[in-house]
Amino acid sequence: MRILLELELRRVDCRRCGAVKRERLDFLADNPRYTKRFAFYVGQRCRSASIKDIAAELGLEWHTVKELEKQYMRAQLRRAGTPGPQVIGIDEISIRKGHTYRIVVSDLIRRRPIWFGGTDRSEASMDECFQWLGAKQSAGIRLAVMDMWKPFRNATQRSAPKASILFDKFHVLRHLGDALDKVRTSEYARLSGQDRRFIKGQKYTLLAHRHNLTLEGKKSLKLLLAANKRLNTASLLKESFGQLWSYRREAWARRFFENWRAALKWQRLKPFERFAAMIERHWAGIAAYCQPENKVALGFVEGLNNKIRVMQRRAYGLRDEEYLRLKILTTMLPPL
């Protein structure tokens, strides 16, 4: 039912600016045609359905639903308050084609994103986050988890000097997966004829974790590794490298890495040798995980990125950057 509510509003002559202003009622939404309670209802419904579906359900315009949802998300952020993170995760996301990036910073203890912004993934964009946090909050950060992108590391060391740098396990293993794929590609180019049939079309079977493979995938992998010795060696090296993050002392982790790198000798696996050299250059940021106080869950940042990508695909891309920012920052917050 359509209900019309007639109200008398005061008009005030402002002595400071000379303008005539109208009284603002707290129970109205930013759009005065709707109440704040209705705006929050729309915002709660949009957490589990698209704007188009909610607009059709409630008989509203698409843009009206979007603005009401924005008001709801801003209220969520106000209730969450200003963050004071001790452990942060830093990563970038692509918002459109053409290498257009924005930075996402998360509180890994409270497990929620706290900042989205910048114009790219440069030091200047990362500095904007620390300026938003302020000098006092930045000084309280004790650990920063990130990939091996140098601008992130430089900006963090400058603005949060007390923070230890820890390189994200998933980004490191992604480089290792790329090295394995390069070995697969070189083996496919080296072989010819029927010998190629074991390698063709097996990229994701080779890169996936074995416990995630189907029965058919496990059979294909077993056949591939039995047919090619170099790929078998490379696969075993990749599977064993994950043990590095299980050590509690840096000396033991270092011994494991030295033994792992020694196993590369005479194997003619150039991509793996380059990967080992990269680990050597960034060893301090990997060995930091051996400290007991740095044993934090490293999968949150990657999981958040997956949620953002799903959000973007469901909307067929988001052109309104402010709406995307609010969506990301409230995705882990409880409903009002």
N, C-alpha and C positions, 0 to 999 in steps of 0.2 A: 504494500500500500504506500502511496505517496503521501507524506505528511508535511504540511506547511506549518512552520513555527514562526510566529511574528514576534519580533523583539524590538524594544526601544533602546537605541544606542546613543550615548552621550557624544556630543561634538565639543571639542575643547579648543579654545583659542590659545595657542602656545605663545607665552610672553618672550621666550628665548629666541625662537626663529620667526615668529610672526605668522606661522601657518596654522590652518585649522585642521586638527587631527581627530580621528574617530576612535572611540573606545574599542579596545580589543578584548574579546571574551575568551577565557582560557579553554572552554570546552569546544571551541570551534577549531577545525583543522586550518592549515595554511590556505586551503581553498575554502572560503567562508560558506560555501553551499553544503559542506559536509561537516559532521562533528569529528572531533579527534578520536572518539571511540570507534567510529566507523572507519576512519583512516587506519587505525591500528588493526582492525579486523581485516581490512584489505591487505595490509602488510603481512599479517600472519598467514593469510591464504596464499600469498605470492611466494612464500618460502617453499611450498610444495607443488606449485603449479605456475604456468606461464602467465604473463600479463594478458595475452590474447584470450586465454581460457577464462580468467577472472573477469575480464571486461564483458565477455559474452554471458557469463553466469549472473552478473550483477546489473547488466544493462547499462554499462558506463562506457565512455569513450576510452580508447587505448591510452591516450596521453593522461587522462584523469587518473587512471589506475596507477600509472607510472609515478606521477607526482605524489599520490597518497602513499605509495610504497616508499618513496624517498623520505617522506616525513617520518614514517615508521622506523626506517633504518637509522636516521639521524638521532631519533629518541633512544634507540638501542645503544648507540655510541656514547651518548651523554650519560646513560646509566652505567656503562662500563667504566667511565672515568679515564683519567690520564694514566697511561701505563708507566711503570717503573721497572723495566725488564732487567734481569740479571744474566739471562742466557738468550741470545738472539740468533735467528736463522736468516740469512740473506740470500736472495735469489732474484733472478730476473724472469719476466714473462714477456712473450711477444703478443702485442695487442692487435697487430695487423701485419700484412705482408710488407716487405721492404726493410726488414731489420729494424722495426720500430719497437723499442723495449721500454718497459717500466720496471721499477724495482719494488719487490715485496719484502718487508721485514716482519718477522714473526717473533712472538714471545714463546720460546720452546718449553718453558715451565708451565705457563698457563694455557699453552697450546691454542693460540689464536693469532691471526695476523694483526699487527698494530699500525703499520704504515704502508701506504701505496703511493708512489709518485715518481718524480724525476722526469726527465725528457729522454733519457737514454740510460746506458749502464756505465757511465763515466764516474770519475771521482767527484765531480761537481754535483751530480745528481745524488750520489751517496751522502755527500755533505749536507744536503737538504734535510735528510732524515735526522742526522745528529743535531742540526740546528732546531728542528721541530722538537726533539726530545729535551734539548737544553743541556748545558754543561754539567749540571748536577746529576741528571738522570743518566747521561752518557758515561760519567765517571763511575757509576754503579754497575756497569756491565762487566762481568768477569769472564765471559766466554762468547765468542762469535763463531757460528758455524756457517761456512760458505763454500763455494767452489773455488777453484784455483785462479780466479780472475783477479789480476793484479790491482786494478783500481779499487775494488772492494776492500782488499787487504790494506792498501795504502791509506784509504779514508778512515778505516776502522782504527788502525794504529795511531793515526794522528788525533782523532776525536775521542777515542776510548782507549787511552794508553795502558790501562790496567787489564784490558781484555786479552785473554789468550785466543789465538787463532786456531781453529780446528777445521780441516777440510772435510767436506761431506763425503761419507763413504760411497754414496750412490753415484756421485759425480766421478769419483776416482774409478769405480768399477765400470762406469760407462766408457771411460778411456780404454780400460782393459778389454771391454767388449769390442770397441772399434779396432784394437790391435788384432784380436782374434779374427774379425771379419776381413781385415787386410790380408792375413795369412790365407784365409779361405779363397779370397779373390786371386791371390798370386798362385795358389795351387791350381785353381781352375784354368788360369792362363798358361800354366806350365804344362798341364796335361792335354791330351787330345783324344779324339775318338771315344770309345766306350768307357775309358777311364774317367771321363767327366760326369758320367751319369750318376755317380754316387754323391757328387757335390752340388749339381744343379738343383736349385729350388730348396736348398737345405739351410739357408741363412738363419732363419729364426729358430729352426730346430737346434742348430749348433749354439746359438746365443742364449737360448732359454735355460732356466734352471731345470735340472733333470726331473725334480719332483713335480714340476708344472706340466710336463709333457704327457700326452695321451699314450696309450699302449702302442698305437701305430707310430707316434713320434719317437718313442724309445727304441722301437725296432729299427727305424730309419737311422737314428743316431748311432746305434750299435754297428750297423752295417757300414756307415760312413767312416767311423773311427777305425774299424777293422781294415778298411780298404786304403786308408791314407795315414801313414805313420806320423807325418809332421802335424797334421790336424789333430791326431790323437794326443801327441805331446802338448800341443798348444792348449787343447781343451783341458787336460789334466792340470796344467799350470794355472789356467784361469780359475778352475774350481778350487784349487788349493790356496789361492791368494787371499780369499776371504777370511782365512784363519788369522790374518794379521791383526784384526780388530778384537780378537779374543784375549790378548795379553794384557796383564795388569802392570807390567814393568817394561820400561822402554828398552832396557838391555836385552830382554828376551825377544821383544818385537824386532829389534835390530838384527839379532842373530837369525831369526826366521827369514827376514828380508834378504840378508846376505846369502843364506843357503838357497833361497828361491832364485836369486839372481845368478848364483853359481850354476844352477841347473840349466841355465840358458846357454852355457858354453857348448860350442860345437853343434848347436841345434839349428843354426842358420835361420833364426826367427827375428829378423830385423825389427818389425813392429814391436815385438816384446822387449827388445833391447832398448828401443827409444822410450817405451813406457817405463822401464826400470830407471832410465836416466832421469825422466820426469819426476818419478817418486823420490829419487835421491835429491833433486833440487828442492823439493817441497817437503822434505822429511819432517821438519819441525812441526808443520801443521797436521801431519798424520799421527806422529808419535804422541801428540797432546792427548789423544784419546786414551792413552794408557793411565793417565792420572785418574784416581777414583772420583774426584769431584767433576770430571768431564764426561762421565758415563751417562750421557743424555740420549734420549730417543732421537735417532738421526733420520727417521723416516717421515717425520711430520711435514717438512718442507716439500718433499717429493709428493706426499699425499695431497697437500694443499694445491700444488701445481696441477695435479690430475683433476681436482674439483674445479679449478678455474677453467681448465680446458673443456670440461664437460659443460660448464656454464656458458662458455662462448659458443660451443657447437649447438647447444639447445636454442640459443638466441640467434643463430646464424651470424654471429659477430655482433659486437656491441660498439656502436659509434659514440655513444654518450659516455665520455670518460669518467665524469663525476658519478654516474650511475654504476659503472663498473667498479669504481673505487669503493662505493658504499656496499656493493654486493660482496666484494672480497673481504672487507673489514668486518662484516657482520655474519659471514658464513658460518663461523664457529660460536657465535654468541647465542645465549638462550633466548627464547621468545619473551616478549613483554607480557 
